[in-house]
Amino acid sequence: MPSEFELIRRYFNRPCAHTDLSVGDDAALVRPASGMQLAISTDMLIAGTHFFPDTDPCDLGWKALAVNLSDLAAMGAQARWAVLGLALPDVDEPWLSRFADGLFHCADQYGVDLVGGDTTRGPLAIGVTIFGEVPNGSAIRRDGAHPGDEIWISGQPGLAALGLACLQQRITLPTAARTRCIHALQHPEPRLALGLALRGVASAMLDVSDGLIGDLNHILERSGCGAEIDATLLPLTPLLAAGADEPLARRCLLAGGDDYELLFSAPPSMQTTLAALSTQLQLPLTRIGHITEHRGQLLLREVDGRLLPPLVSGYDHFA
């Protein structure tokens, strides 16, 4: 049976593009560019909590890195380096090979060097820490929203939650829709290009991992504002077309999580810029509401005009 160090050498030691010293020493050596701040984030994926134990390891390798890259996208940062912590119940080399393939496919697509990490025996768990660069003072934070700003969401939130509902056999969808939704769950696309383009455009931003409503509340808390979401603006049509009824489509979109789309505020004056950016990136950007001055108050304007507190909330591991 190969040793821990042989497994690292065999599956996780690849050439690096912008690293002085990578895998194989006690620590990596990296050199941030002049005038840049480091943006650092970490996420864990635990079998049975964040993914099904029988998930394709190639998809799992991709997602383990992609969800961390999404955090950098939310800051308007350029991804550079990652370290990997991996707990394995046993040595399964075909599994490791496919996991590494998915991880490095993602790393190569987004220009990330894997520069270190650790492996150990234990219940299957994956921890990635990601490092990026952003020009001094240019990071897009959660605390910059102002009353009057509009609220926008990228892509199609809700597909991943619909995919999870399929895997949990809570809904049956047509084959093509099922495939699309499960792909959205298992193969999220971090919106790095959008994040970079939103520097100087978005006033506050985060990525949607625990549900749109729950994550929007983080912006409101940090910015000391409120928000009003307009139900008539929500992009429900693709979810309805996939086969969800309206209550499920709305729940998936507002509270489903695992979307890794960017949720951001921007002044109304940026509408033309955002329309051009949507066309340039071939990525839908949907205005869904606006920021209000009512600190901590999040309301949903229903189709009939009534203003009500949302009936759904985001995911909380300890709730």
Secondary structure, 3 states (H helix, E strand, C coil): CCCHHHHHHHHHCCCCCCCCECCCCCCCECCCCCCEEEEEEEEEEEECCCECCCCCHHHHHHHHHHHHHHHHHHHCCEEEEEEEEEEECCCCHHHHHHHHHHHHHHHHHHCCEEEEEEEEECCCEEEEEEEEEEECCCCCCCCCCCCCCEEEEECCCCHHHHHHHHHCCCCCCCHHHHHHHHHHHHCCCCCHHHHHHCCCCCCEEEECCCCHHHHHHHHHHHHCCEEEEEHHHCCCHHHHHHCCCHHHHHHHHHHCCCCCCEEEEECHHHHHHHHHHHHHHCCCEEEEEEEECCCCCEEEECCCCCEECCCCCCCCCCC
